[in-house]
Amino acid sequence: MQVWKTVKIKNDDKQINLAANSFTNYIFKYGPISNISSKYKISEEDMKVLSTYTSNRIAGLLLLFLAKDIDRINDIANKYNNNQSLTITPEIEGYIEK
């Protein structure tokens, strides 16, 4: 597998930033992340760090997707596929059609 370097975009893409932040808020708003932060009393500052990290990762994936950089997307998928037998059910706005 090729080792990729961190990419910094010279001009911020406001659409990518908006989408990444929105996706992060969507993922974190309700569910386990919200429950975990309450249960373990995670500080606002730590949640901000976690949200920023997550938004940066989502933005990177969005940029690869928009660039149609299938090689790097596949590298990521292969590297982080830990073969856990998770049951994955696509979910949109908390509604799952049965």
Distance bins in CASP14 RR format, pairs under 12 A and 6 or more apart:
PFRMAT RR
TARGET T0000
AUTHOR 0000-0000-0000
RMODE 2
METHOD distances of the structure
MODEL  1
1 71 0 0 0 0 0 1 0 0 0 0 0
1 72 0 0 0 0 0 1 0 0 0 0 0
1 74 0 0 0 0 1 0 0 0 0 0 0
1 75 1 0 1 0 0 0 0 0 0 0 0
1 76 0 0 0 0 1 0 0 0 0 0 0
1 77 0 0 0 0 0 1 0 0 0 0 0
1 78 1 0 0 1 0 0 0 0 0 0 0
1 79 1 0 0 1 0 0 0 0 0 0 0
1 80 0 0 0 0 0 1 0 0 0 0 0
1 81 0 0 0 0 0 1 0 0 0 0 0
2 69 0 0 0 0 0 1 0 0 0 0 0
2 71 1 0 0 1 0 0 0 0 0 0 0
2 72 0 0 0 0 1 0 0 0 0 0 0
2 74 0 0 0 0 0 1 0 0 0 0 0
2 75 1 0 0 1 0 0 0 0 0 0 0
2 76 0 0 0 0 0 1 0 0 0 0 0
2 78 0 0 0 0 0 1 0 0 0 0 0
2 79 0 0 0 0 0 1 0 0 0 0 0
3 72 0 0 0 0 0 1 0 0 0 0 0
3 75 0 0 0 0 1 0 0 0 0 0 0
3 79 0 0 0 0 0 1 0 0 0 0 0
4 60 0 0 0 0 0 1 0 0 0 0 0
4 64 0 0 0 0 1 0 0 0 0 0 0
4 69 0 0 0 0 1 0 0 0 0 0 0
4 71 0 0 0 0 1 0 0 0 0 0 0
4 72 1 0 0 1 0 0 0 0 0 0 0
4 73 0 0 0 0 0 1 0 0 0 0 0
4 74 0 0 0 0 0 1 0 0 0 0 0
4 75 1 0 0 1 0 0 0 0 0 0 0
4 76 0 0 0 0 1 0 0 0 0 0 0
4 79 0 0 0 0 1 0 0 0 0 0 0
5 72 0 0 0 0 0 1 0 0 0 0 0
6 56 0 0 0 0 1 0 0 0 0 0 0
6 57 0 0 0 0 0 1 0 0 0 0 0
6 60 0 0 0 0 1 0 0 0 0 0 0
7 16 0 0 0 0 0 1 0 0 0 0 0
7 56 0 0 0 0 0 1 0 0 0 0 0
7 59 0 0 0 0 0 1 0 0 0 0 0
7 60 1 0 0 1 0 0 0 0 0 0 0
7 61 0 0 0 0 0 1 0 0 0 0 0
7 63 1 0 0 1 0 0 0 0 0 0 0
7 64 0 0 0 0 1 0 0 0 0 0 0
7 67 0 0 0 0 0 1 0 0 0 0 0
7 69 0 0 0 0 0 1 0 0 0 0 0
7 72 0 0 0 0 1 0 0 0 0 0 0
8 56 0 0 0 0 0 1 0 0 0 0 0
8 59 0 0 0 0 0 1 0 0 0 0 0
8 60 0 0 0 0 0 1 0 0 0 0 0
8 63 0 0 0 0 0 1 0 0 0 0 0
9 15 0 0 0 0 0 1 0 0 0 0 0
9 16 1 0 0 1 0 0 0 0 0 0 0
9 17 0 0 0 0 1 0 0 0 0 0 0
9 20 0 0 0 0 0 1 0 0 0 0 0
9 56 0 0 0 0 0 1 0 0 0 0 0
9 59 0 0 0 0 1 0 0 0 0 0 0
9 60 0 0 0 0 1 0 0 0 0 0 0
9 62 0 0 0 0 0 1 0 0 0 0 0
9 63 1 0 0 1 0 0 0 0 0 0 0
9 66 0 0 0 0 0 1 0 0 0 0 0
9 67 0 0 0 0 0 1 0 0 0 0 0
11 17 0 0 0 0 0 1 0 0 0 0 0
12 18 0 0 0 0 0 1 0 0 0 0 0
12 20 0 0 0 0 0 1 0 0 0 0 0
12 21 0 0 0 0 0 1 0 0 0 0 0
12 59 0 0 0 0 1 0 0 0 0 0 0
12 63 0 0 0 0 0 1 0 0 0 0 0
13 19 0 0 0 0 1 0 0 0 0 0 0
13 20 0 0 0 0 1 0 0 0 0 0 0
13 59 0 0 0 0 1 0 0 0 0 0 0
13 60 0 0 0 0 0 1 0 0 0 0 0
13 62 0 0 0 0 1 0 0 0 0 0 0
13 63 1 0 0 1 0 0 0 0 0 0 0
13 66 0 0 0 0 1 0 0 0 0 0 0
13 67 0 0 0 0 0 1 0 0 0 0 0
14 20 0 0 0 0 0 1 0 0 0 0 0
14 21 0 0 0 0 0 1 0 0 0 0 0
14 59 0 0 0 0 0 1 0 0 0 0 0
15 21 0 0 0 0 0 1 0 0 0 0 0
15 22 0 0 0 0 0 1 0 0 0 0 0
15 59 0 0 0 0 0 1 0 0 0 0 0
15 62 0 0 0 0 1 0 0 0 0 0 0
15 63 0 0 0 0 0 1 0 0 0 0 0
15 66 0 0 0 0 1 0 0 0 0 0 0
16 22 0 0 0 0 0 1 0 0 0 0 0
16 23 0 0 0 0 0 1 0 0 0 0 0
16 55 0 0 0 0 1 0 0 0 0 0 0
16 56 0 0 0 0 0 1 0 0 0 0 0
16 58 0 0 0 0 1 0 0 0 0 0 0
16 59 1 0 1 0 0 0 0 0 0 0 0
16 60 1 0 0 1 0 0 0 0 0 0 0
16 61 0 0 0 0 0 1 0 0 0 0 0
16 62 1 0 1 0 0 0 0 0 0 0 0
16 63 1 0 0 1 0 0 0 0 0 0 0
16 64 0 0 0 0 0 1 0 0 0 0 0
16 65 0 0 0 0 0 1 0 0 0 0 0
16 66 1 0 0 1 0 0 0 0 0 0 0
16 67 0 0 0 0 0 1 0 0 0 0 0
17 23 0 0 0 0 0 1 0 0 0 0 0
17 24 0 0 0 0 0 1 0 0 0 0 0
17 52 0 0 0 0 0 1 0 0 0 0 0
17 55 1 0 0 1 0 0 0 0 0 0 0
17 56 0 0 0 0 1 0 0 0 0 0 0
17 58 0 0 0 0 0 1 0 0 0 0 0
17 59 1 0 0 1 0 0 0 0 0 0 0
17 60 0 0 0 0 0 1 0 0 0 0 0
17 62 0 0 0 0 1 0 0 0 0 0 0
17 63 0 0 0 0 0 1 0 0 0 0 0
18 24 0 0 0 0 0 1 0 0 0 0 0
18 25 0 0 0 0 0 1 0 0 0 0 0
18 55 0 0 0 0 0 1 0 0 0 0 0
18 58 0 0 0 0 0 1 0 0 0 0 0
18 59 0 0 0 0 1 0 0 0 0 0 0
18 62 0 0 0 0 0 1 0 0 0 0 0
19 25 0 0 0 0 0 1 0 0 0 0 0
19 26 0 0 0 0 0 1 0 0 0 0 0
19 55 0 0 0 0 1 0 0 0 0 0 0
19 58 1 0 0 1 0 0 0 0 0 0 0
19 59 1 0 0 1 0 0 0 0 0 0 0
19 60 0 0 0 0 0 1 0 0 0 0 0
19 61 0 0 0 0 0 1 0 0 0 0 0
19 62 1 0 1 0 0 0 0 0 0 0 0
19 63 0 0 0 0 0 1 0 0 0 0 0
19 65 0 0 0 0 0 1 0 0 0 0 0
19 66 0 0 0 0 1 0 0 0 0 0 0
20 26 0 0 0 0 0 1 0 0 0 0 0
20 27 0 0 0 0 0 1 0 0 0 0 0
20 51 0 0 0 0 0 1 0 0 0 0 0
20 52 0 0 0 0 1 0 0 0 0 0 0
20 53 0 0 0 0 0 1 0 0 0 0 0
20 54 0 0 0 0 1 0 0 0 0 0 0
20 55 1 0 1 0 0 0 0 0 0 0 0
20 56 1 0 0 1 0 0 0 0 0 0 0
20 57 0 0 0 0 1 0 0 0 0 0 0
20 58 1 0 1 0 0 0 0 0 0 0 0
20 59 1 1 0 0 0 0 0 0 0 0 0
20 60 1 0 0 1 0 0 0 0 0 0 0
20 61 0 0 0 0 1 0 0 0 0 0 0
20 62 1 0 0 1 0 0 0 0 0 0 0
20 63 0 0 0 0 1 0 0 0 0 0 0
20 65 0 0 0 0 0 1 0 0 0 0 0
20 66 0 0 0 0 0 1 0 0 0 0 0
21 27 0 0 0 0 0 1 0 0 0 0 0
21 28 0 0 0 0 0 1 0 0 0 0 0
21 29 0 0 0 0 0 1 0 0 0 0 0
21 48 0 0 0 0 0 1 0 0 0 0 0
21 51 0 0 0 0 1 0 0 0 0 0 0
21 52 0 0 0 0 1 0 0 0 0 0 0
21 54 0 0 0 0 1 0 0 0 0 0 0
21 55 1 0 1 0 0 0 0 0 0 0 0
21 56 0 0 0 0 0 1 0 0 0 0 0
21 58 0 0 0 0 1 0 0 0 0 0 0
21 59 0 0 0 0 1 0 0 0 0 0 0
21 62 0 0 0 0 0 1 0 0 0 0 0
22 28 0 0 0 0 0 1 0 0 0 0 0
22 29 0 0 0 0 0 1 0 0 0 0 0
22 51 0 0 0 0 0 1 0 0 0 0 0
22 54 0 0 0 0 0 1 0 0 0 0 0
22 55 0 0 0 0 1 0 0 0 0 0 0
22 58 0 0 0 0 1 0 0 0 0 0 0
22 59 0 0 0 0 0 1 0 0 0 0 0
22 62 0 0 0 0 0 1 0 0 0 0 0
23 29 0 0 0 0 0 1 0 0 0 0 0
23 51 0 0 0 0 0 1 0 0 0 0 0
23 54 0 0 0 0 1 0 0 0 0 0 0
23 55 1 0 0 1 0 0 0 0 0 0 0
23 56 0 0 0 0 0 1 0 0 0 0 0
23 57 0 0 0 0 0 1 0 0 0 0 0
23 58 1 0 1 0 0 0 0 0 0 0 0
23 59 0 0 0 0 1 0 0 0 0 0 0
23 60 0 0 0 0 0 1 0 0 0 0 0
23 61 0 0 0 0 1 0 0 0 0 0 0
23 62 0 0 0 0 1 0 0 0 0 0 0
23 92 0 0 0 0 0 1 0 0 0 0 0
24 33 0 0 0 0 1 0 0 0 0 0 0
24 47 0 0 0 0 0 1 0 0 0 0 0
24 48 0 0 0 0 0 1 0 0 0 0 0
24 50 0 0 0 0 1 0 0 0 0 0 0
24 51 1 0 1 0 0 0 0 0 0 0 0
24 52 0 0 0 0 1 0 0 0 0 0 0
24 53 0 0 0 0 1 0 0 0 0 0 0
24 54 1 0 1 0 0 0 0 0 0 0 0
24 55 1 0 1 0 0 0 0 0 0 0 0
24 56 0 0 0 0 1 0 0 0 0 0 0
24 57 0 0 0 0 1 0 0 0 0 0 0
24 58 1 0 0 1 0 0 0 0 0 0 0
24 59 0 0 0 0 1 0 0 0 0 0 0
24 61 0 0 0 0 0 1 0 0 0 0 0
24 62 0 0 0 0 0 1 0 0 0 0 0
25 33 0 0 0 0 0 1 0 0 0 0 0
25 34 0 0 0 0 0 1 0 0 0 0 0
25 47 0 0 0 0 0 1 0 0 0 0 0
25 51 1 0 0 1 0 0 0 0 0 0 0
25 54 0 0 0 0 1 0 0 0 0 0 0
25 55 0 0 0 0 1 0 0 0 0 0 0
25 58 0 0 0 0 0 1 0 0 0 0 0
26 33 0 0 0 0 0 1 0 0 0 0 0
26 34 0 0 0 0 0 1 0 0 0 0 0
26 51 0 0 0 0 0 1 0 0 0 0 0
26 54 0 0 0 0 0 1 0 0 0 0 0
26 55 0 0 0 0 0 1 0 0 0 0 0
26 58 0 0 0 0 0 1 0 0 0 0 0
26 91 0 0 0 0 0 1 0 0 0 0 0
26 92 0 0 0 0 1 0 0 0 0 0 0
26 93 0 0 0 0 1 0 0 0 0 0 0
26 94 0 0 0 0 1 0 0 0 0 0 0
27 33 1 0 0 1 0 0 0 0 0 0 0
27 34 0 0 0 0 0 1 0 0 0 0 0
27 50 0 0 0 0 0 1 0 0 0 0 0
27 51 0 0 0 0 1 0 0 0 0 0 0
27 54 1 0 0 1 0 0 0 0 0 0 0
27 55 0 0 0 0 1 0 0 0 0 0 0
27 57 0 0 0 0 0 1 0 0 0 0 0
27 58 0 0 0 0 1 0 0 0 0 0 0
27 91 0 0 0 0 0 1 0 0 0 0 0
27 92 0 0 0 0 0 1 0 0 0 0 0
27 94 0 0 0 0 0 1 0 0 0 0 0
28 34 1 0 0 1 0 0 0 0 0 0 0
28 35 0 0 0 0 0 1 0 0 0 0 0
28 36 0 0 0 0 1 0 0 0 0 0 0
28 37 0 0 0 0 1 0 0 0 0 0 0
28 42 0 0 0 0 0 1 0 0 0 0 0
28 47 1 0 0 1 0 0 0 0 0 0 0
28 48 0 0 0 0 0 1 0 0 0 0 0
28 50 0 0 0 0 1 0 0 0 0 0 0
28 51 1 0 0 1 0 0 0 0 0 0 0
28 52 0 0 0 0 0 1 0 0 0 0 0
28 53 0 0 0 0 0 1 0 0 0 0 0
28 54 1 0 0 1 0 0 0 0 0 0 0
28 55 0 0 0 0 0 1 0 0 0 0 0
28 58 0 0 0 0 0 1 0 0 0 0 0
29 35 0 0 0 0 0 1 0 0 0 0 0
29 37 0 0 0 0 0 1 0 0 0 0 0
29 47 0 0 0 0 0 1 0 0 0 0 0
29 51 0 0 0 0 0 1 0 0 0 0 0
29 93 0 0 0 0 0 1 0 0 0 0 0
29 94 0 0 0 0 0 1 0 0 0 0 0
30 37 0 0 0 0 0 1 0 0 0 0 0
30 38 0 0 0 0 0 1 0 0 0 0 0
30 91 0 0 0 0 0 1 0 0 0 0 0
30 93 0 0 0 0 0 1 0 0 0 0 0
30 94 1 0 0 1 0 0 0 0 0 0 0
31 37 0 0 0 0 0 1 0 0 0 0 0
31 38 0 0 0 0 0 1 0 0 0 0 0
31 39 0 0 0 0 0 1 0 0 0 0 0
31 91 0 0 0 0 0 1 0 0 0 0 0
31 94 0 0 0 0 1 0 0 0 0 0 0
32 38 0 0 0 0 0 1 0 0 0 0 0
32 39 0 0 0 0 1 0 0 0 0 0 0
32 40 0 0 0 0 0 1 0 0 0 0 0
33 39 0 0 0 0 0 1 0 0 0 0 0
33 40 0 0 0 0 0 1 0 0 0 0 0
33 42 0 0 0 0 1 0 0 0 0 0 0
33 46 0 0 0 0 0 1 0 0 0 0 0
33 47 0 0 0 0 1 0 0 0 0 0 0
33 50 0 0 0 0 1 0 0 0 0 0 0
33 51 0 0 0 0 1 0 0 0 0 0 0
33 54 0 0 0 0 1 0 0 0 0 0 0
34 40 0 0 0 0 0 1 0 0 0 0 0
34 42 0 0 0 0 0 1 0 0 0 0 0
34 47 0 0 0 0 1 0 0 0 0 0 0
34 50 0 0 0 0 0 1 0 0 0 0 0
34 51 0 0 0 0 0 1 0 0 0 0 0
35 42 0 0 0 0 0 1 0 0 0 0 0
36 42 1 0 0 1 0 0 0 0 0 0 0
36 46 0 0 0 0 0 1 0 0 0 0 0
36 47 0 0 0 0 0 1 0 0 0 0 0
36 50 0 0 0 0 0 1 0 0 0 0 0
37 43 0 0 0 0 1 0 0 0 0 0 0
37 44 0 0 0 0 1 0 0 0 0 0 0
37 45 0 0 0 0 0 1 0 0 0 0 0
37 46 0 0 0 0 1 0 0 0 0 0 0
37 47 1 0 1 0 0 0 0 0 0 0 0
37 48 0 0 0 0 0 1 0 0 0 0 0
37 50 0 0 0 0 1 0 0 0 0 0 0
37 51 0 0 0 0 0 1 0 0 0 0 0
38 47 0 0 0 0 0 1 0 0 0 0 0
40 46 0 0 0 0 1 0 0 0 0 0 0
40 47 0 0 0 0 0 1 0 0 0 0 0
41 47 0 0 0 0 0 1 0 0 0 0 0
42 48 0 0 0 0 0 1 0 0 0 0 0
42 49 0 0 0 0 1 0 0 0 0 0 0
42 50 1 0 0 1 0 0 0 0 0 0 0
42 51 0 0 0 0 0 1 0 0 0 0 0
43 49 0 0 0 0 1 0 0 0 0 0 0
43 50 0 0 0 0 0 1 0 0 0 0 0
44 50 0 0 0 0 0 1 0 0 0 0 0
44 51 0 0 0 0 0 1 0 0 0 0 0
45 51 0 0 0 0 0 1 0 0 0 0 0
45 52 0 0 0 0 0 1 0 0 0 0 0
46 52 0 0 0 0 0 1 0 0 0 0 0
46 53 0 0 0 0 0 1 0 0 0 0 0
47 53 0 0 0 0 0 1 0 0 0 0 0
47 54 0 0 0 0 0 1 0 0 0 0 0
48 54 0 0 0 0 0 1 0 0 0 0 0
48 55 0 0 0 0 0 1 0 0 0 0 0
49 55 0 0 0 0 0 1 0 0 0 0 0
49 56 0 0 0 0 0 1 0 0 0 0 0
50 56 0 0 0 0 0 1 0 0 0 0 0
50 57 0 0 0 0 0 1 0 0 0 0 0
51 57 0 0 0 0 0 1 0 0 0 0 0
51 58 0 0 0 0 0 1 0 0 0 0 0
52 58 0 0 0 0 0 1 0 0 0 0 0
52 59 0 0 0 0 0 1 0 0 0 0 0
53 59 0 0 0 0 0 1 0 0 0 0 0
53 60 0 0 0 0 0 1 0 0 0 0 0
54 60 0 0 0 0 0 1 0 0 0 0 0
54 61 0 0 0 0 0 1 0 0 0 0 0
55 61 0 0 0 0 0 1 0 0 0 0 0
55 62 0 0 0 0 0 1 0 0 0 0 0
56 62 0 0 0 0 0 1 0 0 0 0 0
56 63 0 0 0 0 0 1 0 0 0 0 0
57 63 0 0 0 0 0 1 0 0 0 0 0
57 64 0 0 0 0 0 1 0 0 0 0 0
57 76 0 0 0 0 1 0 0 0 0 0 0
57 80 0 0 0 0 0 1 0 0 0 0 0
58 64 0 0 0 0 0 1 0 0 0 0 0
58 65 0 0 0 0 0 1 0 0 0 0 0
59 65 0 0 0 0 0 1 0 0 0 0 0
59 66 0 0 0 0 0 1 0 0 0 0 0
60 66 0 0 0 0 1 0 0 0 0 0 0
60 67 0 0 0 0 1 0 0 0 0 0 0
60 69 0 0 0 0 0 1 0 0 0 0 0
60 72 0 0 0 0 1 0 0 0 0 0 0
60 73 0 0 0 0 0 1 0 0 0 0 0
60 76 0 0 0 0 1 0 0 0 0 0 0
61 67 0 0 0 0 0 1 0 0 0 0 0
61 69 0 0 0 0 0 1 0 0 0 0 0
61 72 0 0 0 0 1 0 0 0 0 0 0
61 73 1 0 0 1 0 0 0 0 0 0 0
61 75 0 0 0 0 0 1 0 0 0 0 0
61 76 1 0 0 1 0 0 0 0 0 0 0
61 77 0 0 0 0 0 1 0 0 0 0 0
61 80 0 0 0 0 0 1 0 0 0 0 0
62 69 0 0 0 0 0 1 0 0 0 0 0
62 73 0 0 0 0 0 1 0 0 0 0 0
63 69 0 0 0 0 1 0 0 0 0 0 0
63 72 0 0 0 0 1 0 0 0 0 0 0
63 73 0 0 0 0 0 1 0 0 0 0 0
64 70 0 0 0 0 1 0 0 0 0 0 0
64 71 0 0 0 0 1 0 0 0 0 0 0
64 72 1 0 1 0 0 0 0 0 0 0 0
64 73 1 0 1 0 0 0 0 0 0 0 0
64 74 0 0 0 0 1 0 0 0 0 0 0
64 75 0 0 0 0 1 0 0 0 0 0 0
64 76 1 0 0 1 0 0 0 0 0 0 0
64 77 0 0 0 0 0 1 0 0 0 0 0
65 72 0 0 0 0 1 0 0 0 0 0 0
65 73 1 0 0 1 0 0 0 0 0 0 0
65 76 0 0 0 0 0 1 0 0 0 0 0
66 73 0 0 0 0 0 1 0 0 0 0 0
67 73 0 0 0 0 1 0 0 0 0 0 0
69 75 0 0 0 0 1 0 0 0 0 0 0
69 76 0 0 0 0 0 1 0 0 0 0 0
70 76 0 0 0 0 0 1 0 0 0 0 0
70 77 0 0 0 0 0 1 0 0 0 0 0
70 78 0 0 0 0 0 1 0 0 0 0 0
71 77 0 0 0 0 0 1 0 0 0 0 0
71 78 0 0 0 0 0 1 0 0 0 0 0
72 78 0 0 0 0 0 1 0 0 0 0 0
72 79 0 0 0 0 0 1 0 0 0 0 0
73 79 0 0 0 0 0 1 0 0 0 0 0
73 80 0 0 0 0 0 1 0 0 0 0 0
74 80 0 0 0 0 0 1 0 0 0 0 0
74 81 0 0 0 0 0 1 0 0 0 0 0
75 81 0 0 0 0 0 1 0 0 0 0 0
87 96 0 0 0 0 0 1 0 0 0 0 0
88 96 0 0 0 0 0 1 0 0 0 0 0
89 95 0 0 0 0 0 1 0 0 0 0 0
89 96 1 0 1 0 0 0 0 0 0 0 0
89 97 0 0 0 0 0 1 0 0 0 0 0
89 98 0 0 0 0 1 0 0 0 0 0 0
90 96 1 0 0 1 0 0 0 0 0 0 0
90 97 0 0 0 0 1 0 0 0 0 0 0
91 97 0 0 0 0 0 1 0 0 0 0 0
END
